[in-house]
Amino acid sequence: KNKVQLHRFISWEDVKIHKGAPYSIDALDCFASENKLKGKVEVSKEESDNKPEMMCDYGSIEFDLEIDKQIAYNVGYGTSWLFRFLKAFEMYWHAEGIKSKYKGHLIMNGVKYIVEPDSSYGYADKNWGRGFTSPWVWLSSNNMKSNLTGKVLSNSAFDIGGGRPKIFFIALNRKLLGCMYYEGREFEFNFSKFWTKPKTKFSYEESDKEIIWYIRQENRHAVMDTNIRCNKQDMLLVNYEAPDGSKRHNNLWNGGNGVGNIKLYRKKKKELELIDDIEVSHVSCEYGEYDK
């Protein structure tokens, strides 16, 4: 009930960007780098009420965090120099930290929270391009436990994203990128790597109280069935406009308290062998479609 979406806009005159690697962005009292996030956003009720172009609620948040990115997911040649130069895709995605440990604190509406690495279940990625996909699907977590052994999977994470990507303005229907990093071994389900024979099916249910995702992905060697649900009371109805200035997503839900189950299989001839049955929680999740 206390959820808010807060925006702050800073002039390019007050922004300094280090163009090489590792990256860093310095903007007044805000800073972002590979291993540090610091900033402050404060929006009054008057601003929120009288400036709808800010597209946000009112309130305040201040944060000072260190980041340890432990597992990355690189989607492949789709984000290579050539494809970026050609502006081939409408939207690009790179997930540098599908398992990231955060440390520090944040103060939200006057209440201070301590962020501890072992319970932050952190994530870090980057999206860029001209616009968003519709439908928009995203699921990710690194809080995972094996139902077969009862053990916490401390070197594991999964990440799924996509929907209907566009390449050279042509929409590819119902395609997802995804991976399961299972105790040091990566299983990737990537529509752009056609030689792995990827297949994806997904569906979505929305009720008054919750949102549910059903996803089945496979490649030549493995199958992953992912079922996630999240209570709407734990989610934001996000207010976004696309980088090109249009606003087409008006029912885009975002949450961080999803729960569910993943079954990971290995293909053996014509049969499936269960690798693990996994309980997942603290799932970051999104779903939305353009207005019809």
Buried (B, 14 or more C-beta within 10 A) or exposed (E): EEEBBBBBEEEEEEEEEEEEEEEBEBBEEBBBBEBEBBBBBEBEEEEBEEEEEBBBBBBBBBBBBBBBBBBBBEBEEBBEEEBBEEEBBBBBBBBBBBBBBBBBEBBBEEEEEEBEBEEBBBBBBEBEBBBBBBBBBBBBBBBBBBEEEEEEBEBBBBBBBBBBBBBEEEBBEBBBBBBBBBEEEEBBBBBBBEEBEBEBEBEBEEEEEBBBBBBBBBBEEBBBBBBBBBEBEEBBEBBBBBBEEEEBBEEBBBBBBBBBBBBBBEBEEEEBEEBBBBBBBBBBBBBBBBEE
